[in-house]
Amino acid sequence: MSEITTEIVNDLSMNPVIGQMANMGHEQILFCNDAATGLKAIIAVHNTVLGPALGGTRVWAYNNEMDALNDVLRLSRGMTYKNSISGLNLGGGKAVIIGDAKTIKSEALFRRFGRFVNSLAGNYITAEDVGVSPIDMTHVNKETNHVVGLPGKSGDPSPVTAYGTYMGMKACAKIQYGSDSLNGKKIVVQGVGHVGQYLVEYLRKENATVYIADINSETLNRVAQKYGAHIIDKDEFYDFDMDIYAPCALGATINDDTLSRLKCSIIAGAANNQLKVESVHGLEIMKKGIIYAPDYAINAGGVINCFSEVKGLPAEWAQQKAAEIYTTILNIVKRSQEEHIPTYQIANKIAEERIKAKRIVELPL
């Protein structure tokens, strides 16, 4: 069994990891290493005021460990906001396993990871994310009960995530175009993995003109043929004349380079951390007159699906709750326009207000 060594550092300025935790408000980080299985992972618990931290585990070949740490810190904080703004009694957490999902995954690795999750004693509940399948979660479940998204239960959260994203996109259209109909709208979906494929299906059923981009040519061709979508080169779509841009791959696709090129009036997609620098690019989007649906608010269908499993609620409840994302996004965008504040700031305020109210209630007299 791998050993975990903890070093106490009196001067926090000498410890950049604790400094990052303090700056972003994290409660706990668990570094996981197991030579026998090749497991190298980081679990980040951001906030547990509203309840245990829930967030998925992703497998990704990061360039270095600092990139992995930065990603898990951002993702876990996003889960806190996502769970709060969705009205769920859950905190925010996330886990990343460092490596290529095509080569490192094994039952032994996920079982070892499950033991690390279990060591947190319910403070963190995991689920699938990029590079992880419901079957992988069954291996985690052999070592801990603190896991959701299992086959036969709530299962793959992707369909509910896509449905919530679709409803949020319609809310943006309602404000930007005066109607929430997406019929005939030119929509570019970047990333047609699990969530992106389901989103394409919803959009095509409403007769939107859908263009798709992805790094996987095999997936692209299959989705294009199945749903009647048009393939667009992954290096060219930022310059494409479109109505709606739907980022559904990795984050930070809204940045200095892309904002100067994007030709759309709505950004509404399922990816996490879409703004490379919130304070910079969130404001620039608003100045350009583009409506931006805050990512953690519009893509909350997945965590809603997981919450239904935690509480033993039926699939119908999750679908109905995800439909409410329409109203959530509508209210965020309206308030943004009324207060002349970027939508991400409005979403943050709503999420923070709920956490603050709960914290005040629980303060000792």
Protein Blocks (a to p, Z undefined) as FASTA:
>chain_A
ZZddddddfblmlmmklmmmmmnopabdcddddfknopacddddfblkloccdddddddd
dfblklmmmmmmmmmmmmmmmmmmnopacdddddddeddfklmgcfklmmmmmmmmmmnn
opaccdddehiafklmmmmmmmocbbghiehilmpaklmmmmmmmmmmmmmmmmmnopab
fghiacddehjafklmmmmmmmmmnopacddddfblklmmmmmmmnopacddfklmmmpc
cfbdcdfbdehklcfklmmmoccfbdcdfbehkbfblmlmmmmmmmnopacddfklmmmm
mmmmmmmmmnopafklmmmmmmmmmmmmmmmmmmmmmnopafklmmmmmmmmmmmmmmmm
mpcZZ
